[in-house]
Amino acid sequence: MESSAHALFAWDEKSKIYRYWWFESSGNYLTASCNFINDNTLCLNWHDSLLAQTFTKEVSGKITLQMKYPVSDAGYEVILEVIFTRK
């Protein structure tokens, strides 16, 4: 069975944040609020979830995606990490 997904990323001028929508061919969809926390890191907070996701530019041509889940008052546990590189 083949599946696909599409995403929409937009600036919300009123709230001064980025909004993100993820649509899957199954009919499922997710939403997130996003913001750049520094020049190299985009953080997404997924609605209806405790997950936080970051995209961090490490060096030219390399981006690290991390999905994190809160484990205590002390912080988050990385539950997924993907490294994107450009050839």
Distance bins in CASP14 RR format, pairs under 12 A and 6 or more apart:
PFRMAT RR
TARGET T0000
AUTHOR 0000-0000-0000
RMODE 2
METHOD distances of the structure
MODEL  1
1 25 0 0 0 0 1 0 0 0 0 0 0
1 26 0 0 0 0 1 0 0 0 0 0 0
2 24 0 0 0 0 0 1 0 0 0 0 0
2 25 0 0 0 0 1 0 0 0 0 0 0
2 26 0 0 0 0 0 1 0 0 0 0 0
3 23 0 0 0 0 0 1 0 0 0 0 0
3 24 1 0 0 1 0 0 0 0 0 0 0
3 25 1 0 1 0 0 0 0 0 0 0 0
3 26 1 0 0 1 0 0 0 0 0 0 0
3 27 0 0 0 0 1 0 0 0 0 0 0
3 28 0 0 0 0 0 1 0 0 0 0 0
4 22 0 0 0 0 0 1 0 0 0 0 0
4 23 0 0 0 0 1 0 0 0 0 0 0
4 24 1 0 0 1 0 0 0 0 0 0 0
4 25 1 0 1 0 0 0 0 0 0 0 0
4 26 0 0 0 0 1 0 0 0 0 0 0
4 27 0 0 0 0 0 1 0 0 0 0 0
4 28 0 0 0 0 0 1 0 0 0 0 0
5 21 0 0 0 0 0 1 0 0 0 0 0
5 22 1 0 0 1 0 0 0 0 0 0 0
5 23 1 0 0 1 0 0 0 0 0 0 0
5 24 1 0 1 0 0 0 0 0 0 0 0
5 25 1 0 0 1 0 0 0 0 0 0 0
5 26 0 0 0 0 1 0 0 0 0 0 0
5 27 0 0 0 0 1 0 0 0 0 0 0
5 28 0 0 0 0 1 0 0 0 0 0 0
5 29 0 0 0 0 1 0 0 0 0 0 0
5 30 0 0 0 0 1 0 0 0 0 0 0
6 20 0 0 0 0 0 1 0 0 0 0 0
6 21 0 0 0 0 1 0 0 0 0 0 0
6 22 1 0 0 1 0 0 0 0 0 0 0
6 23 1 0 1 0 0 0 0 0 0 0 0
6 24 0 0 0 0 1 0 0 0 0 0 0
6 25 0 0 0 0 1 0 0 0 0 0 0
6 27 0 0 0 0 0 1 0 0 0 0 0
6 28 0 0 0 0 0 1 0 0 0 0 0
6 29 0 0 0 0 1 0 0 0 0 0 0
6 30 0 0 0 0 0 1 0 0 0 0 0
7 18 0 0 0 0 0 1 0 0 0 0 0
7 19 0 0 0 0 0 1 0 0 0 0 0
7 20 1 0 0 1 0 0 0 0 0 0 0
7 21 1 0 0 1 0 0 0 0 0 0 0
7 22 1 0 1 0 0 0 0 0 0 0 0
7 23 1 0 0 1 0 0 0 0 0 0 0
7 24 0 0 0 0 0 1 0 0 0 0 0
7 29 0 0 0 0 0 1 0 0 0 0 0
7 30 0 0 0 0 1 0 0 0 0 0 0
7 31 0 0 0 0 0 1 0 0 0 0 0
7 32 0 0 0 0 1 0 0 0 0 0 0
7 34 0 0 0 0 0 1 0 0 0 0 0
7 44 0 0 0 0 0 1 0 0 0 0 0
8 18 0 0 0 0 0 1 0 0 0 0 0
8 19 0 0 0 0 1 0 0 0 0 0 0
8 20 1 0 0 1 0 0 0 0 0 0 0
8 21 1 0 1 0 0 0 0 0 0 0 0
8 22 0 0 0 0 1 0 0 0 0 0 0
8 23 1 0 0 1 0 0 0 0 0 0 0
8 29 0 0 0 0 1 0 0 0 0 0 0
8 30 0 0 0 0 0 1 0 0 0 0 0
8 31 0 0 0 0 1 0 0 0 0 0 0
8 32 0 0 0 0 0 1 0 0 0 0 0
8 34 0 0 0 0 0 1 0 0 0 0 0
9 17 0 0 0 0 0 1 0 0 0 0 0
9 18 1 0 0 1 0 0 0 0 0 0 0
9 19 1 0 0 1 0 0 0 0 0 0 0
9 20 1 0 1 0 0 0 0 0 0 0 0
9 21 0 0 0 0 1 0 0 0 0 0 0
9 22 0 0 0 0 1 0 0 0 0 0 0
9 31 0 0 0 0 0 1 0 0 0 0 0
9 32 0 0 0 0 1 0 0 0 0 0 0
9 33 0 0 0 0 0 1 0 0 0 0 0
9 34 1 0 0 1 0 0 0 0 0 0 0
9 42 0 0 0 0 1 0 0 0 0 0 0
9 44 0 0 0 0 1 0 0 0 0 0 0
9 55 0 0 0 0 0 1 0 0 0 0 0
10 17 0 0 0 0 0 1 0 0 0 0 0
10 18 1 0 0 1 0 0 0 0 0 0 0
10 19 1 0 1 0 0 0 0 0 0 0 0
10 20 1 0 0 1 0 0 0 0 0 0 0
10 21 0 0 0 0 1 0 0 0 0 0 0
10 31 0 0 0 0 0 1 0 0 0 0 0
10 32 0 0 0 0 0 1 0 0 0 0 0
10 33 0 0 0 0 0 1 0 0 0 0 0
10 34 0 0 0 0 1 0 0 0 0 0 0
11 17 1 0 0 1 0 0 0 0 0 0 0
11 18 1 0 1 0 0 0 0 0 0 0 0
11 19 1 0 0 1 0 0 0 0 0 0 0
11 20 0 0 0 0 0 1 0 0 0 0 0
11 33 0 0 0 0 0 1 0 0 0 0 0
11 34 0 0 0 0 1 0 0 0 0 0 0
11 35 0 0 0 0 0 1 0 0 0 0 0
11 36 0 0 0 0 0 1 0 0 0 0 0
12 18 1 0 0 1 0 0 0 0 0 0 0
12 19 1 0 1 0 0 0 0 0 0 0 0
12 20 0 0 0 0 0 1 0 0 0 0 0
12 21 0 0 0 0 0 1 0 0 0 0 0
12 31 0 0 0 0 0 1 0 0 0 0 0
12 32 0 0 0 0 0 1 0 0 0 0 0
12 33 0 0 0 0 1 0 0 0 0 0 0
12 34 0 0 0 0 1 0 0 0 0 0 0
12 35 0 0 0 0 0 1 0 0 0 0 0
13 19 0 0 0 0 0 1 0 0 0 0 0
15 33 0 0 0 0 1 0 0 0 0 0 0
15 34 0 0 0 0 0 1 0 0 0 0 0
15 35 0 0 0 0 0 1 0 0 0 0 0
16 33 0 0 0 0 0 1 0 0 0 0 0
16 34 0 0 0 0 0 1 0 0 0 0 0
16 35 0 0 0 0 1 0 0 0 0 0 0
16 36 0 0 0 0 0 1 0 0 0 0 0
17 32 0 0 0 0 1 0 0 0 0 0 0
17 33 1 0 1 0 0 0 0 0 0 0 0
17 34 1 0 0 1 0 0 0 0 0 0 0
17 35 1 0 1 0 0 0 0 0 0 0 0
17 36 0 0 0 0 0 1 0 0 0 0 0
17 37 0 0 0 0 0 1 0 0 0 0 0
17 42 0 0 0 0 0 1 0 0 0 0 0
17 43 0 0 0 0 0 1 0 0 0 0 0
17 44 0 0 0 0 0 1 0 0 0 0 0
17 45 0 0 0 0 1 0 0 0 0 0 0
18 31 0 0 0 0 0 1 0 0 0 0 0
18 32 0 0 0 0 1 0 0 0 0 0 0
18 33 1 0 0 1 0 0 0 0 0 0 0
18 34 1 1 0 0 0 0 0 0 0 0 0
18 35 1 0 0 1 0 0 0 0 0 0 0
18 36 0 0 0 0 1 0 0 0 0 0 0
18 37 0 0 0 0 0 1 0 0 0 0 0
18 42 1 0 0 1 0 0 0 0 0 0 0
18 43 0 0 0 0 1 0 0 0 0 0 0
18 44 0 0 0 0 1 0 0 0 0 0 0
18 45 0 0 0 0 0 1 0 0 0 0 0
18 55 0 0 0 0 0 1 0 0 0 0 0
19 30 0 0 0 0 0 1 0 0 0 0 0
19 31 1 0 0 1 0 0 0 0 0 0 0
19 32 1 0 0 1 0 0 0 0 0 0 0
19 33 1 0 0 1 0 0 0 0 0 0 0
19 34 1 0 0 1 0 0 0 0 0 0 0
19 35 0 0 0 0 0 1 0 0 0 0 0
19 44 0 0 0 0 1 0 0 0 0 0 0
19 45 0 0 0 0 0 1 0 0 0 0 0
19 46 0 0 0 0 0 1 0 0 0 0 0
19 47 0 0 0 0 1 0 0 0 0 0 0
20 29 0 0 0 0 0 1 0 0 0 0 0
20 30 0 0 0 0 1 0 0 0 0 0 0
20 31 1 0 0 1 0 0 0 0 0 0 0
20 32 1 0 1 0 0 0 0 0 0 0 0
20 33 1 0 0 1 0 0 0 0 0 0 0
20 34 1 0 1 0 0 0 0 0 0 0 0
20 35 0 0 0 0 0 1 0 0 0 0 0
20 42 0 0 0 0 1 0 0 0 0 0 0
20 43 0 0 0 0 0 1 0 0 0 0 0
20 44 1 0 1 0 0 0 0 0 0 0 0
20 45 0 0 0 0 1 0 0 0 0 0 0
20 46 0 0 0 0 1 0 0 0 0 0 0
20 47 0 0 0 0 1 0 0 0 0 0 0
20 53 0 0 0 0 1 0 0 0 0 0 0
20 55 0 0 0 0 0 1 0 0 0 0 0
21 28 0 0 0 0 0 1 0 0 0 0 0
21 29 1 0 0 1 0 0 0 0 0 0 0
21 30 1 0 0 1 0 0 0 0 0 0 0
21 31 1 0 1 0 0 0 0 0 0 0 0
21 32 1 0 0 1 0 0 0 0 0 0 0
21 33 0 0 0 0 0 1 0 0 0 0 0
21 34 0 0 0 0 0 1 0 0 0 0 0
21 44 0 0 0 0 0 1 0 0 0 0 0
21 46 0 0 0 0 0 1 0 0 0 0 0
21 47 0 0 0 0 0 1 0 0 0 0 0
22 28 0 0 0 0 1 0 0 0 0 0 0
22 29 1 0 0 1 0 0 0 0 0 0 0
22 30 1 0 1 0 0 0 0 0 0 0 0
22 31 1 0 0 1 0 0 0 0 0 0 0
22 32 1 0 0 1 0 0 0 0 0 0 0
22 34 0 0 0 0 0 1 0 0 0 0 0
22 44 0 0 0 0 1 0 0 0 0 0 0
22 46 0 0 0 0 1 0 0 0 0 0 0
22 47 0 0 0 0 0 1 0 0 0 0 0
22 48 0 0 0 0 0 1 0 0 0 0 0
22 49 0 0 0 0 0 1 0 0 0 0 0
22 51 0 0 0 0 0 1 0 0 0 0 0
22 53 0 0 0 0 0 1 0 0 0 0 0
23 29 1 0 1 0 0 0 0 0 0 0 0
23 30 0 0 0 0 1 0 0 0 0 0 0
23 31 0 0 0 0 0 1 0 0 0 0 0
24 30 0 0 0 0 1 0 0 0 0 0 0
28 48 0 0 0 0 0 1 0 0 0 0 0
29 46 0 0 0 0 0 1 0 0 0 0 0
29 47 0 0 0 0 0 1 0 0 0 0 0
29 48 0 0 0 0 0 1 0 0 0 0 0
30 44 0 0 0 0 1 0 0 0 0 0 0
30 45 0 0 0 0 0 1 0 0 0 0 0
30 46 1 0 0 1 0 0 0 0 0 0 0
30 47 1 0 0 1 0 0 0 0 0 0 0
30 48 1 0 0 1 0 0 0 0 0 0 0
30 49 1 0 0 1 0 0 0 0 0 0 0
30 51 0 0 0 0 1 0 0 0 0 0 0
30 53 0 0 0 0 0 1 0 0 0 0 0
31 44 0 0 0 0 1 0 0 0 0 0 0
31 45 0 0 0 0 1 0 0 0 0 0 0
31 46 1 0 0 1 0 0 0 0 0 0 0
31 47 1 0 1 0 0 0 0 0 0 0 0
31 48 1 0 0 1 0 0 0 0 0 0 0
31 49 0 0 0 0 1 0 0 0 0 0 0
32 42 0 0 0 0 0 1 0 0 0 0 0
32 43 0 0 0 0 1 0 0 0 0 0 0
32 44 1 0 1 0 0 0 0 0 0 0 0
32 45 1 0 0 1 0 0 0 0 0 0 0
32 46 1 0 1 0 0 0 0 0 0 0 0
32 47 1 0 0 1 0 0 0 0 0 0 0
32 48 0 0 0 0 1 0 0 0 0 0 0
32 49 0 0 0 0 1 0 0 0 0 0 0
32 51 0 0 0 0 1 0 0 0 0 0 0
32 52 0 0 0 0 1 0 0 0 0 0 0
32 53 1 0 0 1 0 0 0 0 0 0 0
32 54 0 0 0 0 0 1 0 0 0 0 0
32 55 0 0 0 0 0 1 0 0 0 0 0
32 67 0 0 0 0 0 1 0 0 0 0 0
33 42 0 0 0 0 0 1 0 0 0 0 0
33 43 0 0 0 0 1 0 0 0 0 0 0
33 44 1 0 0 1 0 0 0 0 0 0 0
33 45 1 0 1 0 0 0 0 0 0 0 0
33 46 0 0 0 0 1 0 0 0 0 0 0
33 47 1 0 0 1 0 0 0 0 0 0 0
33 48 0 0 0 0 0 1 0 0 0 0 0
33 49 0 0 0 0 0 1 0 0 0 0 0
33 52 0 0 0 0 0 1 0 0 0 0 0
33 53 0 0 0 0 0 1 0 0 0 0 0
34 41 0 0 0 0 0 1 0 0 0 0 0
34 42 1 0 0 1 0 0 0 0 0 0 0
34 43 1 0 0 1 0 0 0 0 0 0 0
34 44 1 0 1 0 0 0 0 0 0 0 0
34 45 1 0 0 1 0 0 0 0 0 0 0
34 46 0 0 0 0 1 0 0 0 0 0 0
34 47 0 0 0 0 0 1 0 0 0 0 0
34 52 0 0 0 0 0 1 0 0 0 0 0
34 53 0 0 0 0 1 0 0 0 0 0 0
34 54 0 0 0 0 1 0 0 0 0 0 0
34 55 0 0 0 0 1 0 0 0 0 0 0
35 41 0 0 0 0 1 0 0 0 0 0 0
35 42 1 0 0 1 0 0 0 0 0 0 0
35 43 1 0 0 1 0 0 0 0 0 0 0
35 44 0 0 0 0 1 0 0 0 0 0 0
35 45 0 0 0 0 1 0 0 0 0 0 0
35 52 0 0 0 0 0 1 0 0 0 0 0
35 54 0 0 0 0 0 1 0 0 0 0 0
35 55 0 0 0 0 0 1 0 0 0 0 0
36 42 1 0 1 0 0 0 0 0 0 0 0
36 43 1 0 0 1 0 0 0 0 0 0 0
36 44 0 0 0 0 0 1 0 0 0 0 0
36 54 0 0 0 0 0 1 0 0 0 0 0
36 55 0 0 0 0 1 0 0 0 0 0 0
36 56 0 0 0 0 0 1 0 0 0 0 0
36 57 0 0 0 0 0 1 0 0 0 0 0
37 43 1 0 1 0 0 0 0 0 0 0 0
37 44 0 0 0 0 0 1 0 0 0 0 0
37 45 0 0 0 0 0 1 0 0 0 0 0
37 52 0 0 0 0 0 1 0 0 0 0 0
37 54 1 0 0 1 0 0 0 0 0 0 0
37 55 0 0 0 0 0 1 0 0 0 0 0
37 56 0 0 0 0 1 0 0 0 0 0 0
38 54 0 0 0 0 0 1 0 0 0 0 0
38 55 0 0 0 0 0 1 0 0 0 0 0
38 56 0 0 0 0 1 0 0 0 0 0 0
38 57 0 0 0 0 1 0 0 0 0 0 0
39 56 0 0 0 0 0 1 0 0 0 0 0
39 57 0 0 0 0 1 0 0 0 0 0 0
40 54 0 0 0 0 0 1 0 0 0 0 0
40 55 0 0 0 0 1 0 0 0 0 0 0
40 56 1 0 1 0 0 0 0 0 0 0 0
40 57 1 0 1 0 0 0 0 0 0 0 0
40 58 1 0 0 1 0 0 0 0 0 0 0
40 59 0 0 0 0 1 0 0 0 0 0 0
40 60 0 0 0 0 0 1 0 0 0 0 0
40 61 0 0 0 0 0 1 0 0 0 0 0
40 62 0 0 0 0 0 1 0 0 0 0 0
40 63 0 0 0 0 1 0 0 0 0 0 0
40 64 0 0 0 0 0 1 0 0 0 0 0
41 52 0 0 0 0 0 1 0 0 0 0 0
41 53 0 0 0 0 0 1 0 0 0 0 0
41 54 1 0 1 0 0 0 0 0 0 0 0
41 55 1 0 0 1 0 0 0 0 0 0 0
41 56 1 0 1 0 0 0 0 0 0 0 0
41 57 1 0 0 1 0 0 0 0 0 0 0
41 58 0 0 0 0 0 1 0 0 0 0 0
41 63 0 0 0 0 0 1 0 0 0 0 0
41 64 0 0 0 0 1 0 0 0 0 0 0
41 65 0 0 0 0 0 1 0 0 0 0 0
41 66 0 0 0 0 1 0 0 0 0 0 0
42 52 0 0 0 0 0 1 0 0 0 0 0
42 53 0 0 0 0 1 0 0 0 0 0 0
42 54 1 0 0 1 0 0 0 0 0 0 0
42 55 1 0 1 0 0 0 0 0 0 0 0
42 56 1 0 0 1 0 0 0 0 0 0 0
42 57 0 0 0 0 1 0 0 0 0 0 0
42 63 0 0 0 0 1 0 0 0 0 0 0
42 64 0 0 0 0 0 1 0 0 0 0 0
42 65 0 0 0 0 1 0 0 0 0 0 0
42 66 0 0 0 0 0 1 0 0 0 0 0
43 51 0 0 0 0 0 1 0 0 0 0 0
43 52 1 0 0 1 0 0 0 0 0 0 0
43 53 1 0 0 1 0 0 0 0 0 0 0
43 54 1 0 1 0 0 0 0 0 0 0 0
43 55 0 0 0 0 1 0 0 0 0 0 0
43 56 0 0 0 0 1 0 0 0 0 0 0
43 65 0 0 0 0 0 1 0 0 0 0 0
43 66 0 0 0 0 1 0 0 0 0 0 0
43 67 0 0 0 0 0 1 0 0 0 0 0
43 68 0 0 0 0 1 0 0 0 0 0 0
43 76 0 0 0 0 0 1 0 0 0 0 0
44 51 0 0 0 0 1 0 0 0 0 0 0
44 52 1 0 0 1 0 0 0 0 0 0 0
44 53 1 0 1 0 0 0 0 0 0 0 0
44 54 1 0 0 1 0 0 0 0 0 0 0
44 55 1 0 0 1 0 0 0 0 0 0 0
44 56 0 0 0 0 0 1 0 0 0 0 0
44 65 0 0 0 0 1 0 0 0 0 0 0
44 66 0 0 0 0 0 1 0 0 0 0 0
44 67 0 0 0 0 1 0 0 0 0 0 0
44 68 0 0 0 0 0 1 0 0 0 0 0
45 51 0 0 0 0 1 0 0 0 0 0 0
45 52 1 0 1 0 0 0 0 0 0 0 0
45 53 0 0 0 0 1 0 0 0 0 0 0
45 54 0 0 0 0 0 1 0 0 0 0 0
45 67 0 0 0 0 0 1 0 0 0 0 0
45 68 0 0 0 0 0 1 0 0 0 0 0
45 70 0 0 0 0 0 1 0 0 0 0 0
45 76 0 0 0 0 0 1 0 0 0 0 0
46 52 1 0 0 1 0 0 0 0 0 0 0
46 53 1 0 0 1 0 0 0 0 0 0 0
46 54 0 0 0 0 0 1 0 0 0 0 0
46 67 0 0 0 0 1 0 0 0 0 0 0
46 68 0 0 0 0 0 1 0 0 0 0 0
46 69 0 0 0 0 0 1 0 0 0 0 0
49 67 0 0 0 0 0 1 0 0 0 0 0
49 68 0 0 0 0 0 1 0 0 0 0 0
49 69 0 0 0 0 1 0 0 0 0 0 0
49 70 0 0 0 0 0 1 0 0 0 0 0
49 79 0 0 0 0 0 1 0 0 0 0 0
50 67 0 0 0 0 0 1 0 0 0 0 0
50 68 0 0 0 0 1 0 0 0 0 0 0
50 69 1 0 0 1 0 0 0 0 0 0 0
50 70 1 0 1 0 0 0 0 0 0 0 0
50 71 0 0 0 0 0 1 0 0 0 0 0
50 75 0 0 0 0 0 1 0 0 0 0 0
50 76 0 0 0 0 1 0 0 0 0 0 0
50 77 0 0 0 0 0 1 0 0 0 0 0
50 79 0 0 0 0 0 1 0 0 0 0 0
51 66 0 0 0 0 0 1 0 0 0 0 0
51 67 1 0 1 0 0 0 0 0 0 0 0
51 68 1 0 0 1 0 0 0 0 0 0 0
51 69 1 0 0 1 0 0 0 0 0 0 0
51 70 0 0 0 0 1 0 0 0 0 0 0
51 76 0 0 0 0 1 0 0 0 0 0 0
51 77 0 0 0 0 0 1 0 0 0 0 0
51 78 0 0 0 0 0 1 0 0 0 0 0
51 79 1 0 0 1 0 0 0 0 0 0 0
51 80 0 0 0 0 1 0 0 0 0 0 0
52 65 0 0 0 0 0 1 0 0 0 0 0
52 66 0 0 0 0 1 0 0 0 0 0 0
52 67 1 0 0 1 0 0 0 0 0 0 0
52 68 1 0 1 0 0 0 0 0 0 0 0
52 69 1 0 0 1 0 0 0 0 0 0 0
52 70 1 0 0 1 0 0 0 0 0 0 0
52 71 0 0 0 0 0 1 0 0 0 0 0
52 75 0 0 0 0 0 1 0 0 0 0 0
52 76 1 0 0 1 0 0 0 0 0 0 0
52 77 0 0 0 0 0 1 0 0 0 0 0
52 78 0 0 0 0 0 1 0 0 0 0 0
52 79 0 0 0 0 0 1 0 0 0 0 0
52 80 0 0 0 0 0 1 0 0 0 0 0
53 64 0 0 0 0 0 1 0 0 0 0 0
53 65 1 0 0 1 0 0 0 0 0 0 0
53 66 1 0 0 1 0 0 0 0 0 0 0
53 67 1 0 1 0 0 0 0 0 0 0 0
53 68 1 0 0 1 0 0 0 0 0 0 0
53 69 0 0 0 0 0 1 0 0 0 0 0
53 76 0 0 0 0 0 1 0 0 0 0 0
53 78 0 0 0 0 0 1 0 0 0 0 0
53 79 0 0 0 0 0 1 0 0 0 0 0
53 80 0 0 0 0 1 0 0 0 0 0 0
53 81 0 0 0 0 0 1 0 0 0 0 0
53 82 0 0 0 0 0 1 0 0 0 0 0
54 63 0 0 0 0 0 1 0 0 0 0 0
54 64 1 0 0 1 0 0 0 0 0 0 0
54 65 1 0 0 1 0 0 0 0 0 0 0
54 66 1 0 1 0 0 0 0 0 0 0 0
54 67 0 0 0 0 1 0 0 0 0 0 0
54 68 1 0 0 1 0 0 0 0 0 0 0
54 76 0 0 0 0 1 0 0 0 0 0 0
54 78 0 0 0 0 1 0 0 0 0 0 0
54 80 0 0 0 0 0 1 0 0 0 0 0
54 81 0 0 0 0 0 1 0 0 0 0 0
54 82 0 0 0 0 0 1 0 0 0 0 0
55 62 0 0 0 0 0 1 0 0 0 0 0
55 63 1 0 1 0 0 0 0 0 0 0 0
55 64 1 0 0 1 0 0 0 0 0 0 0
55 65 1 0 1 0 0 0 0 0 0 0 0
55 66 0 0 0 0 1 0 0 0 0 0 0
55 67 0 0 0 0 0 1 0 0 0 0 0
55 81 0 0 0 0 0 1 0 0 0 0 0
55 82 0 0 0 0 1 0 0 0 0 0 0
55 83 0 0 0 0 0 1 0 0 0 0 0
55 84 0 0 0 0 1 0 0 0 0 0 0
56 62 0 0 0 0 1 0 0 0 0 0 0
56 63 1 0 0 1 0 0 0 0 0 0 0
56 64 1 0 1 0 0 0 0 0 0 0 0
56 65 0 0 0 0 1 0 0 0 0 0 0
56 66 1 0 0 1 0 0 0 0 0 0 0
56 68 0 0 0 0 0 1 0 0 0 0 0
56 78 0 0 0 0 0 1 0 0 0 0 0
56 81 0 0 0 0 0 1 0 0 0 0 0
56 82 0 0 0 0 0 1 0 0 0 0 0
56 83 0 0 0 0 0 1 0 0 0 0 0
56 84 0 0 0 0 0 1 0 0 0 0 0
57 63 1 0 1 0 0 0 0 0 0 0 0
57 64 0 0 0 0 1 0 0 0 0 0 0
57 65 0 0 0 0 0 1 0 0 0 0 0
57 83 0 0 0 0 0 1 0 0 0 0 0
57 84 0 0 0 0 1 0 0 0 0 0 0
57 85 0 0 0 0 0 1 0 0 0 0 0
57 86 0 0 0 0 0 1 0 0 0 0 0
58 64 1 0 1 0 0 0 0 0 0 0 0
58 65 0 0 0 0 0 1 0 0 0 0 0
58 66 0 0 0 0 0 1 0 0 0 0 0
58 81 0 0 0 0 0 1 0 0 0 0 0
58 83 0 0 0 0 1 0 0 0 0 0 0
58 84 0 0 0 0 1 0 0 0 0 0 0
58 85 0 0 0 0 1 0 0 0 0 0 0
58 86 0 0 0 0 0 1 0 0 0 0 0
59 83 0 0 0 0 0 1 0 0 0 0 0
59 84 0 0 0 0 0 1 0 0 0 0 0
59 85 0 0 0 0 1 0 0 0 0 0 0
59 86 0 0 0 0 0 1 0 0 0 0 0
60 85 0 0 0 0 0 1 0 0 0 0 0
60 86 0 0 0 0 1 0 0 0 0 0 0
61 83 0 0 0 0 0 1 0 0 0 0 0
61 84 1 0 0 1 0 0 0 0 0 0 0
61 85 1 0 0 1 0 0 0 0 0 0 0
61 86 1 0 1 0 0 0 0 0 0 0 0
61 87 0 0 0 0 1 0 0 0 0 0 0
62 82 0 0 0 0 0 1 0 0 0 0 0
62 83 1 0 0 1 0 0 0 0 0 0 0
62 84 1 0 0 1 0 0 0 0 0 0 0
62 85 1 0 1 0 0 0 0 0 0 0 0
62 86 1 0 0 1 0 0 0 0 0 0 0
62 87 0 0 0 0 0 1 0 0 0 0 0
63 81 0 0 0 0 0 1 0 0 0 0 0
63 82 0 0 0 0 1 0 0 0 0 0 0
63 83 1 0 0 1 0 0 0 0 0 0 0
63 84 1 0 1 0 0 0 0 0 0 0 0
63 85 0 0 0 0 1 0 0 0 0 0 0
63 86 0 0 0 0 1 0 0 0 0 0 0
64 78 0 0 0 0 0 1 0 0 0 0 0
64 80 0 0 0 0 0 1 0 0 0 0 0
64 81 1 0 0 1 0 0 0 0 0 0 0
64 82 1 0 0 1 0 0 0 0 0 0 0
64 83 1 0 1 0 0 0 0 0 0 0 0
64 84 1 0 0 1 0 0 0 0 0 0 0
64 85 0 0 0 0 1 0 0 0 0 0 0
65 78 0 0 0 0 0 1 0 0 0 0 0
65 79 0 0 0 0 0 1 0 0 0 0 0
65 80 1 0 0 1 0 0 0 0 0 0 0
65 81 1 0 0 1 0 0 0 0 0 0 0
65 82 1 0 1 0 0 0 0 0 0 0 0
65 83 1 0 0 1 0 0 0 0 0 0 0
65 84 1 0 0 1 0 0 0 0 0 0 0
65 85 0 0 0 0 0 1 0 0 0 0 0
66 76 0 0 0 0 1 0 0 0 0 0 0
66 77 0 0 0 0 0 1 0 0 0 0 0
66 78 1 0 1 0 0 0 0 0 0 0 0
66 79 0 0 0 0 1 0 0 0 0 0 0
66 80 1 0 0 1 0 0 0 0 0 0 0
66 81 1 0 1 0 0 0 0 0 0 0 0
66 82 0 0 0 0 1 0 0 0 0 0 0
66 83 0 0 0 0 1 0 0 0 0 0 0
66 84 0 0 0 0 0 1 0 0 0 0 0
67 76 0 0 0 0 1 0 0 0 0 0 0
67 77 0 0 0 0 1 0 0 0 0 0 0
67 78 1 0 0 1 0 0 0 0 0 0 0
67 79 1 0 1 0 0 0 0 0 0 0 0
67 80 1 1 0 0 0 0 0 0 0 0 0
67 81 1 0 0 1 0 0 0 0 0 0 0
67 82 0 0 0 0 1 0 0 0 0 0 0
68 75 0 0 0 0 1 0 0 0 0 0 0
68 76 1 1 0 0 0 0 0 0 0 0 0
68 77 1 0 0 1 0 0 0 0 0 0 0
68 78 1 0 1 0 0 0 0 0 0 0 0
68 79 1 0 0 1 0 0 0 0 0 0 0
68 80 0 0 0 0 1 0 0 0 0 0 0
68 81 0 0 0 0 1 0 0 0 0 0 0
69 75 0 0 0 0 1 0 0 0 0 0 0
69 76 1 0 0 1 0 0 0 0 0 0 0
69 77 1 0 1 0 0 0 0 0 0 0 0
69 78 0 0 0 0 1 0 0 0 0 0 0
69 79 1 0 1 0 0 0 0 0 0 0 0
69 80 0 0 0 0 1 0 0 0 0 0 0
70 76 1 0 1 0 0 0 0 0 0 0 0
70 77 1 0 0 1 0 0 0 0 0 0 0
70 78 0 0 0 0 0 1 0 0 0 0 0
70 79 0 0 0 0 0 1 0 0 0 0 0
71 77 1 0 1 0 0 0 0 0 0 0 0
71 78 0 0 0 0 0 1 0 0 0 0 0
71 79 0 0 0 0 1 0 0 0 0 0 0
END
